[in-house]
Amino acid sequence: MNKKFSPVFLFFALIFATCLIVANIVEQKLIRLGPFEATAGLLIFPLSYVVNDLIAEVWGYRAMRALIWYAFFMNFIAVAIFHIAIYVPGSANFAHQQAFALVLGNTLLITVASFVAFLVGSFLNAYVMSKMKIARRGHSFSLRAVVSTLAGEGADSVVFFSIAFGLYLPAKTLIILIVTQIAMKTIYEIIVLPLTVQVVKFVKKREQTDIFDDGISYNPFVNNN
């Protein structure tokens, strides 16, 4: 990643972190989209994978690796504050403690599932995007975006539902939930793909940046080569 400060990179980094935090708040609500049932996190979380594709494509895997960890710690701070706010005694004038705790107080299992799934899915998405870019010599962005999202979202859904509900739901129900989530998130990626392509072209031209990750370390825990 270019050491020069980039307002454009910062803008997309903020979107990425915001998507993660908001998705973890709204995911408790189940919504119906036609014949399908999903969590409300579906409304915003796939956007984080679009941003993941963009940053990995323009600034490379190393920039995305740093951003994944930054967003992870921002989400950790948000969750910690939520729980502190829940357990601090409420004022006599606050009559909605139960609703407040219900919305912001995910169980420990759900929280762990969300954290682990985010890391696995985000890193896999960035890895596939980077490797395919090298293999395709920078061509076929649309194909790379869909394949990387399918891999990342697929891993995210498998990890999240397996950890969060694996002990409580029948295997058949669990599989249906996972497959439905993967399919709907991938469809989301395909629908917004024309816009994603144009944004990537614009950002590359504006930033004069198009990183190829030749010879880098893909270790998620390494900050440099």
N, C-alpha and C positions, 0 to 999 in steps of 0.2 A: 504494500500500500504506500502511495505517495505520502511523504511526511508533511507536505504542505497542507494546511487546514482547508477542508472542502465543505462549504455550507451545504452543498447538495448531498454529500455523504452523511452529514449530520442530520439533515432532514429525513432521509430514509432510515437512518439508525433510530431516530425518535419514533417513526412510524412502526418499526419492527418491535421495539420495546413496548410501545403502547398497545399493539395488537396482542402481545403475550399477556400483559397485565389485565386488559379488559376481557380477553377470552376466558381467563381463569375466574373472573367474577361472574360472567353471565352463563358459563357452561352448565350451571346447576339447573337452569330452566330447560325443560324439554319442549321442543317446538315441532310442528307438523308442516312439512313441505309436500303438498300433494299426498300421496300414499305413504310417504316416508316420515319416520320420527328421528329426530336428531337433537343434539344439544345446541343451545343458542350460540355457543362458541363457534359454530359453523359459519355464523354471519360475518365474523371478522378474522378468525384465526387463519384461514387459507391465505389471507392477504400477506401474512408474515412469510409465507413460502414464495409468494410473488416477489417480495422484497429480497428474500434470500437469493432467489435466482438472479435478480438484478445486480446485487452487490457482488456475488460470486463471479458473475459474468464481466462486470466492469472493473472492479477493484481486486478480484481474486480471492482465493480460499483463505489466505492469511487474514485479510481484512474481515471476512465473514466469521472466521474463527474467533477473533477478538470480540466482535459484536455479539456473537452468541453468548459468550461468557458475561459480557457487560449486561445484556438483557436478562440473563439468568439471575445475576445478583440484584438487579433492579426489582425483578419479580419477587425474589426472596425478601428483600426489604419491605415491599408492599404487603406481602403475606404476613410478615412479622408485625407490621403496624396494624393490620386488620385484627389480628388476634389480641394484641395489646389493647386496642380500642374496645374490643368485645369484653375483656375481663376487667377493665377499669370500671369501678362502680358508676352507674349512670345517675344523672341528676333526677330529682323528683319530677322535673318538668318533661323528662324524656320517657314517653310511654310506648316506645317501639323496640325495646331491647331484644325481644324474641325474634322479631322480623330482621333486625339488624344483624344478629348473630347467625340467623339462618342463611342470609344472603352472603355474608362475608366470611363465615366460619366453616370452610371446607374441613372435612375430616382429615386426619393425618394421612390415611391411606390414599385419599383422593389427591392430596397435596403432593405426596411423594410420587404418585403415578404421573401427575402432571409435570413435575420437574424432570423426572427421568425420561419421559416420552418426548419432552421438548428437546432435551439434549441429544438423544439418539436420532430423532427425526431431522432436526436442524443440521446436525453434522453430516448425516448421510446425504441429505439434499445437496449441501454445498460440495461434498466429496464427489458425488455423481456428476454434478454440473461441471466441476473443474476437470475431472478426468475425461468426460465426454468432449469438452471443449478442445482439449489437447488432441484427442483421437480424431475429432472431426475438423481439426485445424481452424477452429473458430466458426465453422459453418453450422447450419441446421439448428439455430437457436431455439426455434419453436419445438422441435423434437426433443432437444436437450432439456428444455423447461418442463415439458410434460413428463418425460421419463424420470427426471430428478424429483419432481413433485410426487409422482406416483411412488417412488422409492421412499422419500422422506415422510410423506403423509401416511403411507402404508405402515412403515415402522412405528411412527408416532401412534397410530390407532391401535396397532397390535399391542404395543407396550402399555399404553394407557389403560385400555379395557381389560387386559390380562391382569394387571396389578390391581386396578380399582375394583373390578367386579368378578375376577376369575374365581373367587371363593364363594360367590353368592349366586351367580347366574348359571343356568344350564349351558353346556358347551354349544349347543345349537343356537341358542339365543345370543351368546357371546359372538359367535362367528357371523351371524346376521348383522349384528351391530357393527362389527369391525368392517365387514365388506361394504355395508351401506355408507359408513363414514368415508371410507377410502374412495368409493365411487363418486359420492357427492362432492368431495373436496377436489378430486381430479377434474370433474366436470366444471367446477368453479374456475379452476386454472385455465381450462380450454376456452371458456366463455370470455375471460378477460385477456386471453393471450394476444389478440390484435392490439389492445392498448399497451400491454407489457412490451411488445416488440417495438412499438413507436417510442415508448419512454426510454428503453434501453438505447436505441439509436440516438435519441436526443441527448441523453446523459453522456454517452461515449464522445459525441461530438463536442459537447460543452466542456467536458472535463479533459478531453484529449488523453483518455486513458482506456486501455484495453489489455488487461493483464492476462498472460498465460502462465500457469503455475508449473512450469518445467522444473523438475528437480527439487521441489519443496518437500518438507515433511508434512504429512497429513495427520500427524499425531495431535489429537484435540487438546492435549495438555502441554504442547510446546509452543512458545511464543515466537520463536524465530527458527531459522534453519541451522 
